[in-house]
């Protein structure tokens, strides 16, 4: 098994014209990309716009991607360049955020989007997701919790986790899967209760 | 079965699934919306565990990107076409050069075999004994002018008499053969054009008098 094999298999599908495979890549990396972009811009809505632009640039550039580097490394580079360009462009043409209602429609739209991203509803939904996941993790048996945290927080491979937990790699794979299943049971309820945008994707 | 599939999805999300299984699962993932939603929730779990603050976990980003890409053309045509074109381009100049050189060589060898210096019978007698299609430019002026007395002058004025025409053509043929390896296709083509033109003039000079004579009779 090779590192980045799953990304590459999705990338190859996109390169053969399967747009659905690109959805999976966006779903996998959207949060990481927004977090990365937020090093350059503080506003979450602006970060999402830049991340969106980076994804679209990546899609258009995918025919040139040969897999010499990991897909996420390549994607991150595009996102960083997009963010830097956005910052430079914004600095060249500063927008008056304290605008009044008589300003141009474009500026007013931006203000509207900024407000929308910071609505209490949006924050509550994110907090609800966060608290649901955290509660589900707390309720996990110790071996499952350790396995999923080592994987997601420390970024260890299954082999490294197996060495750390002194168990076979197959057991690690099973533990991580069962941990995700347990969290997903609770998380699905939250998403299906009004946040099911991922379900609507495509 | 379903559990095995979900287990594979979890391993694939972590880049821990063998490549062959990844290929198969990627195909299904691209089409199965439920599987894709589960995949998206795996990403949300990771974001929470890593405490990615400031990131909206219910962000409609994926949906927005998907909506924009709906208007985009599929990548398959854009990625394969340039490769095919690029693959064709590299050999085209070589093929053209080779073809031009081959045509030049065959033409020159044929013409040399027909020349008085190379064969037993003179070209004029061979042409006279073997009726064949002639170049239009060589025949038509002679036919048009066959009734007048100046027909021979019209044809021969391009090259003079028959004897002087044969010698430069042979020399030219020898020159082309000797330099075909080093000369460019364009230069060879120009030389051959000049060569063929002078030969055409010769043929006209050989044929026209007989036609003129027969029509005069």
Boltz contact constraints between the chains, C-beta under 6 A:
constraints:
  - contact:
      token1: [A, 1]
      token2: [B, 18]
      max_distance: 6.0
  - contact:
      token1: [A, 2]
      token2: [B, 19]
      max_distance: 6.0
  - contact:
      token1: [A, 3]
      token2: [B, 15]
      max_distance: 6.0
  - contact:
      token1: [A, 4]
      token2: [B, 15]
      max_distance: 6.0
  - contact:
      token1: [A, 5]
      token2: [B, 19]
      max_distance: 6.0
  - contact:
      token1: [A, 5]
      token2: [B, 22]
      max_distance: 6.0
  - contact:
      token1: [A, 6]
      token2: [B, 12]
      max_distance: 6.0
  - contact:
      token1: [A, 6]
      token2: [B, 15]
      max_distance: 6.0
  - contact:
      token1: [A, 6]
      token2: [B, 22]
      max_distance: 6.0
  - contact:
      token1: [A, 9]
      token2: [B, 22]
      max_distance: 6.0
  - contact:
      token1: [A, 9]
      token2: [B, 23]
      max_distance: 6.0
  - contact:
      token1: [A, 9]
      token2: [B, 26]
      max_distance: 6.0
  - contact:
      token1: [A, 10]
      token2: [B, 26]
      max_distance: 6.0
  - contact:
      token1: [A, 13]
      token2: [B, 26]
      max_distance: 6.0
  - contact:
      token1: [A, 13]
      token2: [B, 30]
      max_distance: 6.0
  - contact:
      token1: [A, 15]
      token2: [B, 75]
      max_distance: 6.0
  - contact:
      token1: [A, 15]
      token2: [B, 79]
      max_distance: 6.0
  - contact:
      token1: [A, 16]
      token2: [B, 76]
      max_distance: 6.0
  - contact:
      token1: [A, 17]
      token2: [B, 74]
      max_distance: 6.0
  - contact:
      token1: [A, 17]
      token2: [B, 75]
      max_distance: 6.0
  - contact:
      token1: [A, 17]
      token2: [B, 76]
      max_distance: 6.0
  - contact:
      token1: [A, 18]
      token2: [B, 30]
      max_distance: 6.0
  - contact:
      token1: [A, 19]
      token2: [B, 69]
      max_distance: 6.0
  - contact:
      token1: [A, 20]
      token2: [B, 30]
      max_distance: 6.0
  - contact:
      token1: [A, 20]
      token2: [B, 31]
      max_distance: 6.0
  - contact:
      token1: [A, 21]
      token2: [B, 30]
      max_distance: 6.0
  - contact:
      token1: [A, 23]
      token2: [B, 66]
      max_distance: 6.0
  - contact:
      token1: [A, 24]
      token2: [B, 29]
      max_distance: 6.0
  - contact:
      token1: [A, 24]
      token2: [B, 36]
      max_distance: 6.0
  - contact:
      token1: [A, 24]
      token2: [B, 39]
      max_distance: 6.0
  - contact:
      token1: [A, 26]
      token2: [B, 62]
      max_distance: 6.0
  - contact:
      token1: [A, 26]
      token2: [B, 65]
      max_distance: 6.0
  - contact:
      token1: [A, 27]
      token2: [B, 39]
      max_distance: 6.0
  - contact:
      token1: [A, 27]
      token2: [B, 40]
      max_distance: 6.0
  - contact:
      token1: [A, 27]
      token2: [B, 43]
      max_distance: 6.0
  - contact:
      token1: [A, 27]
      token2: [B, 62]
      max_distance: 6.0
  - contact:
      token1: [A, 28]
      token2: [B, 43]
      max_distance: 6.0
  - contact:
      token1: [A, 30]
      token2: [B, 61]
      max_distance: 6.0
  - contact:
      token1: [A, 30]
      token2: [B, 62]
      max_distance: 6.0
  - contact:
      token1: [A, 31]
      token2: [B, 43]
      max_distance: 6.0
  - contact:
      token1: [A, 31]
      token2: [B, 47]
      max_distance: 6.0
  - contact:
      token1: [A, 31]
      token2: [B, 52]
      max_distance: 6.0
  - contact:
      token1: [A, 31]
      token2: [B, 55]
      max_distance: 6.0
  - contact:
      token1: [A, 34]
      token2: [B, 55]
      max_distance: 6.0
  - contact:
      token1: [A, 35]
      token2: [B, 52]
      max_distance: 6.0
  - contact:
      token1: [A, 35]
      token2: [B, 55]
      max_distance: 6.0
  - contact:
      token1: [A, 38]
      token2: [B, 54]
      max_distance: 6.0
  - contact:
      token1: [A, 44]
      token2: [B, 54]
      max_distance: 6.0
  - contact:
      token1: [A, 48]
      token2: [B, 59]
      max_distance: 6.0
  - contact:
      token1: [A, 48]
      token2: [B, 61]
      max_distance: 6.0
  - contact:
      token1: [A, 52]
      token2: [B, 61]
      max_distance: 6.0
  - contact:
      token1: [A, 52]
      token2: [B, 64]
      max_distance: 6.0
  - contact:
      token1: [A, 52]
      token2: [B, 65]
      max_distance: 6.0
  - contact:
      token1: [A, 55]
      token2: [B, 65]
      max_distance: 6.0
  - contact:
      token1: [A, 56]
      token2: [B, 68]
      max_distance: 6.0
  - contact:
      token1: [A, 59]
      token2: [B, 69]
      max_distance: 6.0
  - contact:
      token1: [A, 62]
      token2: [B, 75]
      max_distance: 6.0
  - contact:
      token1: [A, 63]
      token2: [B, 75]
      max_distance: 6.0
  - contact:
      token1: [A, 63]
      token2: [B, 78]
      max_distance: 6.0
  - contact:
      token1: [A, 63]
      token2: [B, 79]
      max_distance: 6.0
  - contact:
      token1: [A, 125]
      token2: [B, 58]
      max_distance: 6.0
  - contact:
      token1: [A, 126]
      token2: [B, 56]
      max_distance: 6.0
  - contact:
      token1: [A, 126]
      token2: [B, 57]
      max_distance: 6.0
  - contact:
      token1: [A, 129]
      token2: [B, 57]
      max_distance: 6.0
  - contact:
      token1: [A, 130]
      token2: [B, 48]
      max_distance: 6.0
  - contact:
      token1: [A, 133]
      token2: [B, 45]
      max_distance: 6.0
  - contact:
      token1: [A, 133]
      token2: [B, 48]
      max_distance: 6.0
  - contact:
      token1: [A, 152]
      token2: [B, 46]
      max_distance: 6.0
  - contact:
      token1: [A, 152]
      token2: [B, 49]
      max_distance: 6.0
  - contact:
      token1: [A, 153]
      token2: [B, 49]
      max_distance: 6.0
  - contact:
      token1: [A, 153]
      token2: [B, 50]
      max_distance: 6.0
  - contact:
      token1: [A, 158]
      token2: [B, 16]
      max_distance: 6.0
  - contact:
      token1: [A, 173]
      token2: [B, 11]
      max_distance: 6.0
  - contact:
      token1: [A, 177]
      token2: [B, 7]
      max_distance: 6.0
  - contact:
      token1: [A, 177]
      token2: [B, 10]
      max_distance: 6.0
  - contact:
      token1: [A, 180]
      token2: [B, 10]
      max_distance: 6.0
  - contact:
      token1: [A, 180]
      token2: [B, 42]
      max_distance: 6.0
  - contact:
      token1: [A, 183]
      token2: [B, 45]
      max_distance: 6.0
  - contact:
      token1: [A, 184]
      token2: [B, 41]
      max_distance: 6.0
  - contact:
      token1: [A, 187]
      token2: [B, 41]
      max_distance: 6.0
  - contact:
      token1: [A, 195]
      token2: [B, 58]
      max_distance: 6.0
  - contact:
      token1: [A, 197]
      token2: [B, 60]
      max_distance: 6.0
  - contact:
      token1: [A, 197]
      token2: [B, 63]
      max_distance: 6.0
  - contact:
      token1: [A, 198]
      token2: [B, 37]
      max_distance: 6.0
  - contact:
      token1: [A, 198]
      token2: [B, 40]
      max_distance: 6.0
  - contact:
      token1: [A, 199]
      token2: [B, 37]
      max_distance: 6.0
  - contact:
      token1: [A, 201]
      token2: [B, 62]
      max_distance: 6.0
  - contact:
      token1: [A, 201]
      token2: [B, 63]
      max_distance: 6.0
  - contact:
      token1: [A, 201]
      token2: [B, 66]
      max_distance: 6.0
  - contact:
      token1: [A, 202]
      token2: [B, 33]
      max_distance: 6.0
